[in-house]
Amino acid sequence: MVSRGTDESTERRKLRPRESTDRTGRFLEDIFDAFGELGLIAVPALVGVALSVPPRESTALLAGYVALVLGFAVVRGNRLAGRDRGPMFPEWPDGTGRMLLVRVGYYNLTVVALARLATAGAAPGWGESPASLAAAATLGLTLGVGFPLVAAAVARLTGGGPRARPRDWDSLRADRKRRDR
């Protein structure tokens, strides 16, 4: 074994196949990815919300944001449909330019909607009440789980699709047979 400046046990460990991630680890990875994607793409709305929502009212916004991230993580990992994904629930959208524009609009609008809900009550302290926390969490989870549906609808309306083109005619025929069943 050729040494690259490390000892032999380290080299053997590098060459060993990695263990597969269990379900909990994959879910945590999906949460991390969803949090990063949402935090990066929704920067304009997050800055606007940070400047406009009073600190005492931001508890509901935080609950909605966390629920939104959890909703994205559940959908990213295909956890709703189980093994046999039905035609009613589309996959997580790909990374094309069109879907990036959809993400920018959707993510920013969802953060603004959660901020509006957090400051919607006329009574002071609405953002800290259990009712506002439950409403924000429900809205965040619903918006998180609903994103692939919106993205698929936009893709259909604009003439695109979430899946890549088939590599050859045989895979196209196989896709059609699976769809027709």
VEXDO-227592 format. One line per 3 residues: number of its first residue (from 1); their letters; for each residue x, y, z of N, C-alpha, C. Coordinates in nm, 3 decimals, always signed. Each point is the difference from the previous one (the first is absolute). Layout:
<zavos>
NUM) a) X,Y,Z,X,Y,Z,X,Y,Z  ...
</zavos>
This chain:
<zavos>
1) mvs) +0.085,-0.117,+0.000,-0.085,+0.117,+0.000,+0.090,+0.123,+0.000  -0.027,+0.093,-0.089,+0.081,+0.121,-0.011,-0.044,+0.098,+0.108  +0.097,+0.052,+0.070,-0.031,+0.094,+0.106,-0.011,+0.141,-0.056
4) rgt) -0.101,+0.071,+0.045,-0.018,+0.139,-0.042,+0.022,+0.093,+0.118  +0.093,-0.034,+0.086,+0.026,+0.084,+0.116,-0.082,-0.039,+0.122  -0.069,-0.114,-0.006,-0.078,-0.047,+0.114,+0.042,-0.142,+0.031
7) des) -0.043,-0.050,+0.115,+0.037,-0.137,+0.034,-0.089,-0.100,-0.072  +0.035,-0.125,+0.008,-0.068,-0.105,-0.075,-0.145,-0.020,+0.043  -0.031,+0.013,+0.128,-0.137,-0.020,+0.046,-0.093,+0.109,-0.054
10) ter) +0.051,+0.122,-0.011,-0.080,+0.108,-0.058,-0.028,-0.026,-0.147  +0.099,-0.048,-0.072,-0.018,-0.031,-0.143,-0.102,-0.112,-0.019  +0.004,-0.103,+0.086,-0.098,-0.108,-0.011,-0.140,+0.050,+0.028
13) rkl) -0.014,+0.090,+0.097,-0.131,+0.055,+0.033,-0.055,+0.083,-0.115  +0.085,+0.070,-0.072,-0.044,+0.080,-0.115,-0.049,-0.089,-0.113  +0.060,-0.117,-0.017,-0.036,-0.089,-0.110,-0.122,-0.085,+0.030
16) rpr) -0.037,-0.010,+0.126,-0.113,-0.082,+0.042,-0.131,+0.062,-0.051  -0.092,-0.081,-0.046,-0.129,+0.057,-0.043,-0.074,+0.061,+0.119  -0.065,+0.110,-0.025,-0.072,+0.069,+0.107,-0.131,-0.071,+0.030
19) est) -0.039,+0.008,+0.125,-0.127,-0.058,+0.039,-0.112,+0.087,-0.056  -0.110,-0.064,-0.033,-0.114,+0.078,-0.049,-0.067,+0.070,+0.118  -0.058,+0.113,-0.030,-0.065,+0.080,+0.103,-0.136,-0.060,+0.033
22) drt) -0.034,-0.009,+0.127,-0.129,-0.054,+0.039,-0.110,+0.104,-0.023  -0.123,-0.037,+0.027,-0.115,+0.088,-0.025,+0.010,+0.131,+0.077  +0.041,-0.008,+0.124,+0.012,+0.122,+0.081,+0.108,+0.092,-0.056
25) grf) +0.111,-0.058,-0.040,+0.108,+0.079,-0.057,-0.041,+0.067,-0.130  -0.075,-0.072,-0.084,-0.048,+0.059,-0.125,-0.099,+0.113,+0.027  -0.086,-0.018,+0.101,-0.095,+0.106,+0.034,+0.074,+0.123,+0.051
28) led) +0.102,-0.019,+0.082,+0.078,+0.114,+0.047,+0.074,+0.069,-0.115  +0.048,-0.078,-0.096,+0.063,+0.060,-0.118,-0.101,+0.081,-0.080  -0.122,-0.052,-0.013,-0.103,+0.073,-0.073,-0.039,+0.129,+0.074
31) ifd) -0.004,-0.004,+0.133,-0.028,+0.121,+0.077,+0.110,+0.103,-0.022  +0.123,-0.045,+0.005,+0.113,+0.090,-0.020,-0.005,+0.061,-0.141  -0.025,-0.082,-0.102,-0.008,+0.050,-0.137,-0.116,+0.098,-0.017
34) afg) -0.115,-0.034,+0.057,-0.117,+0.089,-0.013,+0.024,+0.132,+0.073  +0.060,-0.006,+0.117,+0.030,+0.122,+0.076,+0.097,+0.089,-0.077  +0.103,-0.060,-0.057,+0.098,+0.077,-0.077,-0.060,+0.059,-0.126
37) elg) -0.077,-0.080,-0.072,-0.061,+0.048,-0.124,-0.098,+0.113,+0.028  -0.084,-0.018,+0.099,-0.098,+0.104,+0.034,+0.069,+0.125,+0.052  +0.099,-0.018,+0.086,+0.071,+0.116,+0.054,+0.076,+0.078,-0.105
40) lia) +0.054,-0.068,-0.099,+0.076,+0.067,-0.104,-0.090,+0.069,-0.102  -0.103,-0.067,-0.043,-0.084,+0.054,-0.106,-0.095,+0.107,+0.053  -0.044,-0.011,+0.124,-0.097,+0.095,+0.054,+0.066,+0.115,+0.075
43) vpa) +0.124,+0.032,-0.030,+0.069,+0.109,+0.070,-0.075,+0.133,-0.010  -0.051,+0.040,-0.119,-0.071,+0.129,-0.004,-0.119,+0.006,+0.095  -0.079,-0.104,+0.003,-0.117,+0.000,+0.089,+0.043,-0.008,+0.146
46) lvg) +0.103,-0.078,+0.029,+0.046,-0.012,+0.139,+0.054,+0.133,+0.053  +0.071,+0.074,-0.085,+0.050,+0.131,+0.042,-0.117,+0.095,+0.023  -0.095,+0.000,-0.093,-0.117,+0.086,+0.016,-0.081,-0.033,+0.123
49) val) -0.015,-0.128,+0.027,-0.076,-0.044,+0.117,+0.074,+0.036,+0.128  +0.132,-0.018,+0.001,+0.079,+0.033,+0.119,-0.010,+0.148,+0.035  -0.016,+0.083,-0.101,-0.011,+0.144,+0.025,-0.141,+0.045,+0.032
52) svp) -0.100,-0.080,-0.036,-0.138,+0.046,+0.018,-0.077,-0.068,+0.113  +0.032,-0.122,+0.035,-0.076,-0.071,+0.103,+0.059,+0.033,+0.137  -0.083,+0.047,+0.093,+0.049,+0.029,+0.135,+0.051,-0.128,+0.068
55) pre) +0.102,+0.011,+0.081,+0.057,-0.120,+0.062,-0.101,-0.081,+0.081  -0.095,+0.065,+0.068,-0.097,-0.074,+0.080,-0.097,-0.078,-0.087  -0.015,+0.038,-0.125,-0.094,-0.069,-0.090,+0.070,-0.106,-0.086
58) sta) +0.130,-0.013,+0.013,+0.073,-0.088,-0.090,-0.002,-0.147,+0.041  -0.058,-0.034,+0.113,-0.006,-0.140,+0.043,-0.084,-0.083,-0.097  -0.112,+0.053,-0.042,-0.084,-0.072,-0.097,+0.072,-0.013,-0.133
61) lla) +0.072,+0.103,-0.040,+0.077,-0.006,-0.124,+0.104,-0.110,+0.008  +0.068,-0.011,+0.110,+0.100,-0.105,+0.018,-0.063,-0.139,-0.004  -0.115,-0.016,+0.064,-0.069,-0.129,-0.003,-0.041,-0.036,-0.143
64) gyv) -0.049,+0.097,-0.075,-0.037,-0.025,-0.138,+0.120,-0.031,-0.088  +0.111,+0.067,+0.024,+0.122,-0.023,-0.078,+0.054,-0.140,+0.024  +0.003,-0.042,+0.126,+0.047,-0.134,+0.033,-0.092,-0.105,-0.062
67) alv) -0.131,+0.022,+0.005,-0.095,-0.094,-0.061,+0.016,-0.002,-0.152  +0.030,+0.113,-0.060,+0.024,+0.006,-0.145,+0.122,-0.084,-0.037  +0.107,+0.013,+0.077,+0.120,-0.080,-0.024,-0.029,-0.149,+0.016
70) lgf) -0.076,-0.035,+0.103,-0.037,-0.142,+0.020,-0.087,-0.052,-0.115  -0.092,+0.085,-0.048,-0.081,-0.040,-0.115,+0.084,-0.025,-0.123  +0.097,+0.088,-0.025,+0.091,-0.021,-0.113,+0.079,-0.129,+0.018
73) avv) +0.049,-0.026,+0.121,+0.080,-0.121,+0.024,-0.082,-0.126,-0.020  -0.126,+0.003,+0.041,-0.086,-0.118,-0.018,-0.021,-0.028,-0.149  -0.021,+0.105,-0.076,-0.027,-0.018,-0.143,+0.128,-0.034,-0.076
76) rgn) +0.112,+0.060,+0.037,+0.127,-0.026,-0.069,+0.037,-0.147,+0.009  -0.028,-0.062,+0.113,+0.035,-0.140,+0.018,-0.106,-0.098,-0.047  -0.104,+0.047,-0.068,-0.109,-0.086,-0.051,-0.063,-0.080,+0.113
79) rla) -0.022,+0.061,+0.114,-0.052,-0.072,+0.116,-0.153,-0.008,+0.004  -0.068,+0.076,-0.082,-0.146,-0.002,+0.003,-0.060,-0.114,-0.080  +0.061,-0.031,-0.111,-0.060,-0.097,-0.090,+0.042,-0.144,+0.032
82) grd) +0.101,-0.019,+0.080,+0.045,-0.135,+0.031,+0.073,-0.061,-0.117  -0.008,-0.130,-0.014,+0.073,-0.069,-0.106,-0.064,+0.018,-0.136  -0.131,-0.003,-0.005,-0.070,+0.010,-0.127,-0.052,+0.142,-0.015
85) rgp) +0.080,+0.086,-0.061,-0.040,+0.139,-0.019,-0.116,+0.006,-0.096  -0.106,+0.062,+0.044,-0.116,+0.014,-0.086,+0.016,+0.115,-0.096  -0.083,+0.006,-0.103,+0.011,+0.109,-0.097,-0.048,+0.133,+0.056
88) mfp) -0.062,+0.001,+0.116,-0.054,+0.123,+0.056,+0.108,+0.089,+0.063  +0.113,-0.057,+0.039,+0.100,+0.080,+0.070,+0.130,+0.000,-0.079  +0.039,+0.115,-0.055,+0.122,+0.005,-0.082,+0.126,-0.006,+0.085
91) ewp) +0.111,-0.029,-0.067,+0.129,-0.004,+0.067,+0.050,+0.141,+0.027  +0.106,+0.008,+0.080,+0.061,+0.130,+0.028,+0.052,+0.057,-0.132  -0.022,+0.128,-0.028,+0.041,+0.058,-0.128,+0.151,-0.002,-0.020
94) dgt) +0.037,-0.005,-0.128,+0.142,-0.002,-0.033,+0.061,+0.139,+0.013  +0.125,+0.015,-0.038,+0.070,+0.126,+0.019,+0.013,+0.084,-0.125  -0.096,-0.006,-0.090,+0.007,+0.080,-0.121,-0.024,+0.147,+0.031
97) grm) +0.027,+0.083,-0.099,-0.019,+0.144,+0.018,-0.144,+0.037,+0.028  -0.092,-0.067,-0.069,-0.143,+0.027,+0.021,-0.041,-0.033,+0.143  +0.049,-0.112,+0.051,-0.035,-0.039,+0.137,+0.070,+0.090,+0.103
100) llv) +0.116,+0.055,-0.036,+0.064,+0.096,+0.090,-0.086,+0.125,+0.013  -0.056,+0.046,-0.109,-0.089,+0.116,+0.005,-0.125,-0.031,+0.082  -0.053,-0.121,-0.015,-0.116,-0.041,+0.079,+0.036,-0.001,+0.148
103) rvg) +0.118,-0.054,+0.032,+0.044,-0.003,+0.140,+0.013,+0.141,+0.058  +0.063,+0.090,-0.075,+0.018,+0.137,+0.049,-0.136,+0.062,+0.033  -0.093,-0.010,-0.092,-0.132,+0.057,+0.025,-0.074,-0.068,+0.114
106) yyn) -0.003,-0.132,-0.002,-0.076,-0.076,+0.099,+0.059,+0.019,+0.140  +0.131,-0.015,+0.014,+0.062,+0.008,+0.132,-0.018,+0.139,+0.060  +0.020,+0.104,-0.080,-0.016,+0.135,+0.051,-0.144,+0.029,+0.038
109) ltv) -0.093,-0.046,-0.082,-0.142,+0.022,+0.032,-0.043,-0.077,+0.124  +0.052,-0.120,+0.021,-0.037,-0.075,+0.120,+0.053,+0.067,+0.126  +0.121,+0.053,-0.006,+0.054,+0.069,+0.117,-0.083,+0.125,+0.030
112) val) -0.039,+0.073,-0.104,-0.083,+0.119,+0.020,-0.137,-0.040,+0.055  -0.058,-0.110,-0.050,-0.130,-0.046,+0.051,+0.010,-0.038,+0.148  +0.108,-0.066,+0.037,+0.018,-0.035,+0.142,+0.018,+0.124,+0.086
115) arl) +0.069,+0.101,-0.053,+0.016,+0.125,+0.076,-0.133,+0.072,+0.015  -0.081,-0.001,-0.104,-0.133,+0.063,+0.009,-0.086,-0.071,+0.104  +0.009,-0.132,+0.002,-0.077,-0.074,+0.099,+0.049,+0.032,+0.142
118) ata) +0.130,+0.015,+0.015,+0.056,+0.028,+0.133,-0.043,+0.136,+0.051  -0.025,+0.094,-0.090,-0.040,+0.135,+0.043,-0.146,+0.028,-0.031  -0.078,-0.104,-0.028,-0.139,+0.019,-0.045,-0.093,+0.042,+0.113
121) gaa) +0.025,-0.042,+0.119,-0.093,+0.027,+0.109,+0.002,+0.145,+0.045  -0.114,+0.048,+0.037,-0.011,+0.139,+0.047,+0.047,+0.012,+0.144  -0.014,-0.107,+0.076,+0.038,+0.006,+0.141,+0.151,-0.010,+0.014
124) pgw) +0.059,+0.077,+0.091,+0.144,-0.013,+0.025,+0.031,-0.139,+0.055  +0.110,-0.056,-0.045,+0.038,-0.133,+0.045,-0.059,-0.113,-0.082  -0.066,+0.033,-0.112,-0.058,-0.104,-0.086,+0.107,-0.097,-0.047
127) ges) +0.119,+0.050,-0.033,+0.107,-0.086,-0.051,+0.053,-0.099,+0.100  -0.032,+0.017,+0.127,+0.045,-0.093,+0.103,-0.110,-0.092,+0.049  -0.121,+0.018,-0.047,-0.112,-0.081,+0.049,+0.006,-0.140,-0.059
130) pas) -0.053,-0.099,+0.071,-0.002,-0.137,-0.052,-0.078,-0.011,-0.131  -0.105,+0.079,-0.016,-0.078,-0.006,-0.124,+0.083,+0.047,-0.119  +0.078,+0.106,+0.018,+0.082,+0.049,-0.111,+0.114,-0.097,-0.031
133) laa) +0.055,-0.063,+0.104,+0.105,-0.100,-0.023,-0.054,-0.119,-0.079  -0.118,-0.047,+0.038,-0.060,-0.113,-0.072,-0.037,+0.038,-0.143  -0.054,+0.120,-0.017,-0.037,+0.044,-0.135,+0.123,+0.016,-0.088
136) aat) +0.106,+0.059,+0.053,+0.122,+0.019,-0.078,+0.066,-0.133,-0.033  +0.002,-0.092,+0.096,+0.060,-0.132,-0.027,-0.081,-0.076,-0.104  -0.130,+0.008,+0.008,-0.085,-0.068,-0.099,+0.020,+0.060,-0.139
139) lgl) +0.002,+0.132,-0.006,+0.022,+0.066,-0.130,+0.138,-0.033,-0.056  +0.102,+0.003,+0.085,+0.135,-0.032,-0.046,+0.012,-0.143,-0.051  -0.057,-0.094,+0.073,+0.005,-0.140,-0.043,-0.077,-0.021,-0.130
142) tlg) -0.115,+0.063,-0.012,-0.081,-0.013,-0.122,+0.073,+0.061,-0.120  +0.059,+0.116,+0.019,+0.074,+0.064,-0.110,+0.125,-0.079,-0.036  +0.065,-0.060,+0.098,+0.118,-0.081,-0.028,-0.032,-0.125,-0.078
145) vgf) -0.106,-0.068,+0.040,-0.039,-0.123,-0.069,-0.060,+0.030,-0.138  -0.060,+0.118,-0.015,-0.065,+0.034,-0.126,+0.091,+0.053,-0.108  +0.128,+0.026,+0.032,+0.089,+0.058,-0.100,+0.015,-0.086,-0.126
148) plv) +0.021,-0.131,+0.008,+0.013,-0.078,-0.124,-0.125,+0.005,-0.087  -0.116,+0.012,+0.061,-0.123,+0.011,-0.079,-0.003,+0.130,-0.079  +0.040,+0.109,+0.064,+0.005,+0.130,-0.068,+0.106,-0.002,-0.110
151) aaa) +0.116,-0.056,+0.030,+0.108,-0.006,-0.099,-0.040,-0.085,-0.120  -0.068,-0.111,+0.023,-0.045,-0.085,-0.111,-0.105,+0.072,-0.084  -0.088,+0.074,+0.065,-0.101,+0.076,-0.074,+0.065,+0.108,-0.086
154) var) +0.098,+0.069,+0.054,+0.071,+0.103,-0.078,+0.075,-0.066,-0.116  +0.061,-0.114,+0.025,+0.072,-0.070,-0.107,-0.095,-0.041,-0.112  -0.119,-0.048,+0.036,-0.098,-0.038,-0.103,-0.047,+0.122,-0.078
157) ltg) -0.026,+0.110,+0.070,-0.050,+0.121,-0.065,+0.104,+0.066,-0.090  +0.127,-0.015,+0.034,+0.105,+0.063,-0.080,+0.062,-0.095,-0.101  -0.053,-0.120,-0.011,+0.046,-0.093,-0.102,+0.120,-0.083,+0.038
160) ggp) +0.034,-0.006,+0.125,+0.112,-0.082,+0.044,-0.048,-0.112,+0.087  +0.094,-0.080,+0.043,-0.033,-0.111,+0.089,+0.108,-0.019,+0.103  -0.033,-0.061,+0.112,+0.100,-0.015,+0.105,+0.100,-0.111,-0.027
163) rar) -0.025,-0.088,-0.097,+0.095,-0.110,-0.021,+0.084,+0.026,-0.123  +0.115,-0.062,-0.004,+0.091,+0.017,-0.113,-0.050,-0.078,-0.121  +0.048,+0.038,-0.115,-0.037,-0.072,-0.122,+0.061,-0.139,+0.003
166) prd) -0.067,-0.097,-0.060,+0.056,-0.136,-0.001,+0.126,-0.006,-0.087  +0.088,-0.092,+0.037,+0.125,-0.012,-0.074,-0.019,-0.066,-0.136  -0.097,-0.089,-0.009,-0.021,-0.068,-0.128,-0.148,-0.037,-0.012
169) wds) -0.037,-0.051,-0.116,-0.140,-0.032,-0.026,-0.052,-0.114,+0.086  +0.088,-0.095,+0.035,-0.044,-0.111,+0.084,-0.045,+0.047,+0.138  +0.072,+0.094,+0.058,-0.042,+0.049,+0.131,-0.128,+0.083,-0.012
172) lra) -0.018,+0.067,-0.115,-0.125,+0.074,-0.022,-0.119,-0.096,-0.006  +0.016,-0.111,-0.071,-0.107,-0.100,-0.006,-0.028,-0.060,+0.138  +0.105,-0.028,+0.075,-0.019,-0.056,+0.133,-0.072,+0.098,+0.090
175) drk) +0.032,+0.129,-0.011,-0.071,+0.101,+0.079,-0.147,+0.004,-0.037  -0.031,-0.007,-0.128,-0.140,+0.002,-0.043,-0.075,-0.122,+0.049  +0.062,-0.118,-0.004,-0.066,-0.121,+0.048,-0.029,+0.011,+0.149
178) rrd) +0.096,+0.050,+0.078,-0.021,+0.017,+0.144,-0.112,+0.099,+0.028  -0.007,+0.105,-0.077,-0.102,+0.101,+0.019,-0.138,-0.054,-0.037  -0.008,-0.084,-0.102,-0.129,-0.053,-0.046,-0.057,-0.105,+0.094
181) r) +0.080,-0.060,+0.084,-0.049,-0.104,+0.091,-0.092,+0.052,+0.103
</zavos>
